[in-house]
Amino acid sequence: MKSARRRSREFALQALYQWQLAGQSLAYIEKQYSVAEGLEKADAKLFSLLVSGVIKHHDSLQEQLAPSLDRVWNEVSPIERAVLLIAAHELSAMADTPYRVIINEAIELAKSFGGTDGHKYVNGVLDKLATQMRAGEIAYGAENPETAVKPRVARKTPTVVTKVRRVAKVPAKVTTKSTTKV
C-alpha cells in the first residue's frame, strides 16, 4: 500500500512531466490536478509544495544538479529530469525529510515511471548532490550511526502468504464390548 506522501510524489512527477512537455502554467496544472482521480488519497499539500517549488525554482535547481550530471540537461529523459528536480527541491527546501528517504523515493519513482536503468542514474546523481546539500546530515549520520535514520530495506524475495485449512479431528467412536462368557 502506498503512503500519501508517495502518491503526492507520483502526482507531482506526472504534473512536472506535463509541464516540461506542454509548457502549461502552474495555475493550470494545479487546477487540473485538483480534480484528478486518486489525489484524495495523496498529501495534497506536499503535492502543491513540490510542483510549485520545482516550477518556481527550476533554474536554480537545474544549476545545483548540473555538476552531478554526466551529460547535458536536455539529454536526460523528461521522467528522470522531473524526478531529479523533485528530489533536488526536497533536498534544498525540506530539511525535515532525511536525505536517504528523498533519494529512496526518487529511485522508486524512477523505477516505476522511468527507463530500464533510469533509477541507477538518478541514484548516482542524487548521491553526489546530497553530499553537497546535506553534508552536515551525512556527517552526523556517520558519527552517530545508532541515532541516524536508517532507510527501510525492501525485501528481495516476495512474502508468500498461505492459508492453512484446519480440519477438526473427530474422536474415533469407542465401543466397549464385553468378551467374557458366563
BALOBA-1460 file (C-alpha; in Angstrom, 3 decimals):
// residues 182
<rec num="1" residu="m" x="0.000" y="0.000" z="0.000"/>
<rec num="2" residu="k" x="1.373" y="3.392" z="-0.976"/>
<rec num="3" residu="s" x="1.667" y="6.197" z="1.532"/>
<rec num="4" residu="a" x="0.014" y="9.556" z="0.953"/>
<rec num="5" residu="r" x="3.453" y="11.126" z="0.517"/>
<rec num="6" residu="r" x="4.455" y="8.562" z="-2.139"/>
<rec num="7" residu="r" x="1.228" y="9.268" z="-4.018"/>
<rec num="8" residu="s" x="1.948" y="13.001" z="-3.816"/>
<rec num="9" residu="r" x="5.350" y="12.488" z="-5.368"/>
<rec num="10" residu="e" x="3.829" y="10.349" z="-8.137"/>
<rec num="11" residu="f" x="1.263" y="13.044" z="-8.948"/>
<rec num="12" residu="a" x="3.986" y="15.712" z="-8.806"/>
<rec num="13" residu="l" x="6.090" y="13.675" z="-11.233"/>
<rec num="14" residu="q" x="3.193" y="13.420" z="-13.660"/>
<rec num="15" residu="a" x="2.413" y="17.129" z="-13.347"/>
<rec num="16" residu="l" x="6.045" y="18.125" z="-13.895"/>
<rec num="17" residu="y" x="6.352" y="15.789" z="-16.873"/>
<rec num="18" residu="q" x="3.295" y="17.504" z="-18.342"/>
<rec num="19" residu="w" x="4.773" y="20.925" z="-17.516"/>
<rec num="20" residu="q" x="8.026" y="20.071" z="-19.310"/>
<rec num="21" residu="l" x="6.369" y="18.763" z="-22.450"/>
<rec num="22" residu="a" x="3.358" y="21.071" z="-22.771"/>
<rec num="23" residu="g" x="4.717" y="24.165" z="-21.019"/>
<rec num="24" residu="q" x="1.491" y="24.813" z="-19.122"/>
<rec num="25" residu="s" x="1.342" y="27.301" z="-16.267"/>
<rec num="26" residu="l" x="1.444" y="26.384" z="-12.592"/>
<rec num="27" residu="a" x="-2.128" y="27.652" z="-12.146"/>
<rec num="28" residu="y" x="-3.401" y="25.466" z="-14.982"/>
<rec num="29" residu="i" x="-1.630" y="22.372" z="-13.668"/>
<rec num="30" residu="e" x="-2.830" y="22.883" z="-10.086"/>
<rec num="31" residu="k" x="-6.407" y="23.402" z="-11.318"/>
<rec num="32" residu="q" x="-6.246" y="20.282" z="-13.462"/>
<rec num="33" residu="y" x="-4.788" y="18.109" z="-10.694"/>
<rec num="34" residu="s" x="-7.171" y="19.438" z="-8.035"/>
<rec num="35" residu="v" x="-9.843" y="17.202" z="-9.537"/>
<rec num="36" residu="a" x="-7.567" y="14.302" z="-10.512"/>
<rec num="37" residu="e" x="-8.791" y="10.862" z="-9.568"/>
<rec num="38" residu="g" x="-6.837" y="9.455" z="-6.643"/>
<rec num="39" residu="l" x="-5.477" y="12.778" z="-5.372"/>
<rec num="40" residu="e" x="-7.748" y="12.476" z="-2.332"/>
<rec num="41" residu="k" x="-5.501" y="9.615" z="-1.167"/>
<rec num="42" residu="a" x="-2.401" y="11.782" z="-1.536"/>
<rec num="43" residu="d" x="-0.952" y="14.537" z="0.622"/>
<rec num="44" residu="a" x="-2.312" y="17.485" z="-1.369"/>
<rec num="45" residu="k" x="-0.146" y="19.983" z="0.498"/>
<rec num="46" residu="l" x="3.053" y="18.108" z="-0.353"/>
<rec num="47" residu="f" x="1.934" y="17.787" z="-3.975"/>
<rec num="48" residu="s" x="1.405" y="21.527" z="-4.196"/>
<rec num="49" residu="l" x="4.727" y="22.313" z="-2.480"/>
<rec num="50" residu="l" x="6.641" y="20.030" z="-4.823"/>
<rec num="51" residu="v" x="5.060" y="21.220" z="-8.056"/>
<rec num="52" residu="s" x="5.107" y="24.917" z="-7.217"/>
<rec num="53" residu="g" x="8.609" y="24.727" z="-5.727"/>
<rec num="54" residu="v" x="10.082" y="22.963" z="-8.745"/>
<rec num="55" residu="i" x="8.406" y="25.278" z="-11.255"/>
<rec num="56" residu="k" x="9.358" y="28.449" z="-9.359"/>
<rec num="57" residu="h" x="12.964" y="27.370" z="-8.688"/>
<rec num="58" residu="h" x="13.577" y="25.337" z="-11.829"/>
<rec num="59" residu="d" x="16.630" y="27.308" z="-12.953"/>
<rec num="60" residu="s" x="18.439" y="27.209" z="-9.606"/>
<rec num="61" residu="l" x="17.615" y="23.512" z="-9.119"/>
<rec num="62" residu="q" x="18.983" y="22.765" z="-12.565"/>
<rec num="63" residu="e" x="22.176" y="24.680" z="-11.704"/>
<rec num="64" residu="q" x="22.574" y="22.671" z="-8.491"/>
<rec num="65" residu="l" x="22.145" y="19.410" z="-10.401"/>
<rec num="66" residu="a" x="24.454" y="20.291" z="-13.313"/>
<rec num="67" residu="p" x="27.807" y="19.403" z="-11.634"/>
<rec num="68" residu="s" x="26.460" y="15.947" z="-10.737"/>
<rec num="69" residu="l" x="25.296" y="15.141" z="-14.272"/>
<rec num="70" residu="d" x="27.405" y="13.305" z="-16.820"/>
<rec num="71" residu="r" x="25.535" y="14.798" z="-19.779"/>
<rec num="72" residu="v" x="23.782" y="17.950" z="-20.897"/>
<rec num="73" residu="w" x="20.472" y="18.603" z="-19.104"/>
<rec num="74" residu="n" x="18.402" y="18.259" z="-22.296"/>
<rec num="75" residu="e" x="19.834" y="14.793" z="-22.925"/>
<rec num="76" residu="v" x="18.360" y="13.475" z="-19.657"/>
<rec num="77" residu="s" x="14.938" y="11.918" z="-20.239"/>
<rec num="78" residu="p" x="11.958" y="14.045" z="-19.151"/>
<rec num="79" residu="i" x="10.986" y="11.493" z="-16.478"/>
<rec num="80" residu="e" x="14.444" y="11.432" z="-14.925"/>
<rec num="81" residu="r" x="14.604" y="15.253" z="-15.152"/>
<rec num="82" residu="a" x="11.323" y="15.533" z="-13.256"/>
<rec num="83" residu="v" x="12.466" y="13.002" z="-10.637"/>
<rec num="84" residu="l" x="15.784" y="14.824" z="-10.185"/>
<rec num="85" residu="l" x="14.059" y="18.203" z="-9.883"/>
<rec num="86" residu="i" x="11.640" y="16.905" z="-7.257"/>
<rec num="87" residu="a" x="14.448" y="15.350" z="-5.227"/>
<rec num="88" residu="a" x="16.685" y="18.419" z="-5.570"/>
<rec num="89" residu="h" x="13.836" y="20.610" z="-4.356"/>
<rec num="90" residu="e" x="13.203" y="18.324" z="-1.396"/>
<rec num="91" residu="l" x="16.905" y="18.235" z="-0.526"/>
<rec num="92" residu="s" x="17.121" y="22.031" z="-0.579"/>
<rec num="93" residu="a" x="13.758" y="23.068" z="0.866"/>
<rec num="94" residu="m" x="12.568" y="20.220" z="3.098"/>
<rec num="95" residu="a" x="15.239" y="19.705" z="5.731"/>
<rec num="96" residu="d" x="12.838" y="17.723" z="7.934"/>
<rec num="97" residu="t" x="12.837" y="14.860" z="5.409"/>
<rec num="98" residu="p" x="16.016" y="12.735" z="5.716"/>
<rec num="99" residu="y" x="18.169" y="12.732" z="2.592"/>
<rec num="100" residu="r" x="18.092" y="8.929" z="2.422"/>
<rec num="101" residu="v" x="14.304" y="8.977" z="2.293"/>
<rec num="102" residu="i" x="14.371" y="11.553" z="-0.505"/>
<rec num="103" residu="i" x="16.848" y="9.515" z="-2.543"/>
<rec num="104" residu="n" x="14.933" y="6.282" z="-1.945"/>
<rec num="105" residu="e" x="11.649" y="7.876" z="-3.025"/>
<rec num="106" residu="a" x="13.314" y="9.262" z="-6.161"/>
<rec num="107" residu="i" x="14.721" y="5.841" z="-7.019"/>
<rec num="108" residu="e" x="11.292" y="4.257" z="-6.594"/>
<rec num="109" residu="l" x="9.718" y="6.896" z="-8.858"/>
<rec num="110" residu="a" x="12.381" y="6.288" z="-11.500"/>
<rec num="111" residu="k" x="11.837" y="2.517" z="-11.273"/>
<rec num="112" residu="s" x="8.076" y="2.909" z="-11.663"/>
<rec num="113" residu="f" x="7.963" y="5.564" z="-14.381"/>
<rec num="114" residu="g" x="11.426" y="5.824" z="-15.955"/>
<rec num="115" residu="g" x="13.529" y="3.811" z="-18.332"/>
<rec num="116" residu="t" x="15.129" y="0.469" z="-17.566"/>
<rec num="117" residu="d" x="18.229" y="1.786" z="-15.810"/>
<rec num="118" residu="g" x="16.988" y="5.292" z="-15.092"/>
<rec num="119" residu="h" x="16.863" y="4.592" z="-11.370"/>
<rec num="120" residu="k" x="20.602" y="3.885" z="-11.341"/>
<rec num="121" residu="y" x="21.321" y="7.223" z="-12.979"/>
<rec num="122" residu="v" x="19.011" y="9.040" z="-10.553"/>
<rec num="123" residu="n" x="20.705" y="7.327" z="-7.610"/>
<rec num="124" residu="g" x="24.188" y="8.326" z="-8.759"/>
<rec num="125" residu="v" x="23.264" y="11.948" z="-9.394"/>
<rec num="126" residu="l" x="21.414" y="12.344" z="-6.102"/>
<rec num="127" residu="d" x="24.189" y="10.705" z="-4.083"/>
<rec num="128" residu="k" x="26.582" y="13.358" z="-5.407"/>
<rec num="129" residu="l" x="24.065" y="16.149" z="-4.846"/>
<rec num="130" residu="a" x="23.281" y="15.041" z="-1.293"/>
<rec num="131" residu="t" x="26.959" y="15.177" z="-0.316"/>
<rec num="132" residu="q" x="26.914" y="18.873" z="-1.235"/>
<rec num="133" residu="m" x="23.472" y="19.884" z="0.008"/>
<rec num="134" residu="r" x="23.222" y="17.706" z="3.130"/>
<rec num="135" residu="a" x="26.876" y="17.420" z="4.186"/>
<rec num="136" residu="g" x="26.030" y="18.110" z="7.835"/>
<rec num="137" residu="e" x="23.328" y="15.457" z="7.957"/>
<rec num="138" residu="i" x="25.608" y="12.907" z="6.292"/>
<rec num="139" residu="a" x="28.477" y="13.703" z="8.677"/>
<rec num="140" residu="y" x="26.183" y="13.428" z="11.690"/>
<rec num="141" residu="g" x="24.921" y="10.041" z="10.467"/>
<rec num="142" residu="a" x="28.485" y="8.815" z="10.027"/>
<rec num="143" residu="e" x="29.467" y="9.942" z="13.527"/>
<rec num="144" residu="n" x="26.269" y="8.705" z="15.209"/>
<rec num="145" residu="p" x="25.157" y="5.560" z="13.408"/>
<rec num="146" residu="e" x="22.944" y="4.430" z="16.289"/>
<rec num="147" residu="t" x="20.767" y="7.572" z="16.088"/>
<rec num="148" residu="a" x="20.897" y="8.153" z="12.349"/>
<rec num="149" residu="v" x="17.782" y="7.436" z="10.344"/>
<rec num="150" residu="k" x="18.213" y="4.170" z="8.520"/>
<rec num="151" residu="p" x="16.323" y="3.579" z="5.273"/>
<rec num="152" residu="r" x="13.869" y="0.762" z="5.090"/>
<rec num="153" residu="v" x="15.224" y="-2.135" z="3.120"/>
<rec num="154" residu="a" x="12.914" y="-3.627" z="0.553"/>
<rec num="155" residu="r" x="12.578" y="-7.375" z="0.609"/>
<rec num="156" residu="k" x="14.336" y="-9.079" z="-2.275"/>
<rec num="157" residu="t" x="12.035" y="-12.063" z="-2.220"/>
<rec num="158" residu="p" x="8.306" y="-11.658" z="-2.066"/>
<rec num="159" residu="t" x="6.498" y="-12.743" z="1.023"/>
<rec num="160" residu="v" x="4.256" y="-15.705" z="0.351"/>
<rec num="161" residu="v" x="1.151" y="-15.993" z="2.433"/>
<rec num="162" residu="t" x="-0.544" y="-19.348" z="2.533"/>
<rec num="163" residu="k" x="-3.828" y="-20.189" z="4.108"/>
<rec num="164" residu="v" x="-3.969" y="-23.211" z="6.301"/>
<rec num="165" residu="r" x="-7.195" y="-25.074" z="6.381"/>
<rec num="166" residu="r" x="-7.765" y="-26.610" z="9.734"/>
<rec num="167" residu="v" x="-9.852" y="-29.690" z="9.970"/>
<rec num="168" residu="a" x="-11.247" y="-30.581" z="13.326"/>
<rec num="169" residu="k" x="-10.336" y="-34.038" z="14.475"/>
<rec num="170" residu="v" x="-13.310" y="-36.148" z="15.348"/>
<rec num="171" residu="p" x="-12.523" y="-38.659" z="18.045"/>
<rec num="172" residu="a" x="-12.891" y="-42.238" z="16.916"/>
<rec num="173" residu="k" x="-16.019" y="-43.906" z="18.143"/>
<rec num="174" residu="v" x="-15.099" y="-46.012" z="21.134"/>
<rec num="175" residu="t" x="-17.137" y="-49.125" z="21.706"/>
<rec num="176" residu="t" x="-16.649" y="-51.464" z="24.565"/>
<rec num="177" residu="k" x="-17.842" y="-54.989" z="24.189"/>
<rec num="178" residu="s" x="-17.688" y="-57.426" z="26.939"/>
<rec num="179" residu="t" x="-15.933" y="-60.570" z="25.838"/>
<rec num="180" residu="t" x="-16.419" y="-62.617" z="28.981"/>
<rec num="181" residu="k" x="-18.656" y="-65.675" z="28.736"/>
<rec num="182" residu="v" x="-20.822" y="-66.820" z="31.543"/>
